[in-house]
Amino acid sequence: MKKSALFLALICFLSISANAQTKVTERDLEGKWKMVFDFNEKDMKEEIEDSFWLGSLISGPLSSFVVDLLEDIDIQMEFIDGGKLKITVEVFGEEDVVYEEWYINSHSELVLGDDDDDEIWMFEDNKLYQYDKKSKGRLEKQQVFLVQR
């Protein structure tokens, strides 16, 4: 009986820790990454409806348009030594390259852009997910993530 309980506890611990966010290191960022927007039309509609008072009137057509538009956007990222980030954006056959900064903060979280670390990136299931920091240090997972190419 003790062995069964111990085994069950171990399985629960491993499944919880397998889905937990993990720290980011510079070595983890090597290579090229693709940004993925994990939105569906229903999620987008709800977001638009909650955003402003006319949201319920335009949420249907607008959410469909936004989801279609996001599918046509290709964003590639390459983390360069020294805290530089090369971002290549391709939209409707047009390509643009911009450079941004990145760093890993004291909590081993990836921060893109300026020194504001209210939006951080952490690993989960070999993907870099964006999280928004809420009150009392609570993290809210966003529907945007990076996958290594």
Salt bridges, closest charged atoms under 4 A:
GLU46 OE2 - LYS42 NZ 3.97
ASP74 OD1 - LYS34 NZ 2.77
GLU101 OE2 - LYS84 NZ 3.81
GLU109 OE1 - LYS133 NZ 3.05
ASP117 OD2 - LYS133 NZ 3.90
GLU124 OE2 - LYS141 NZ 2.94
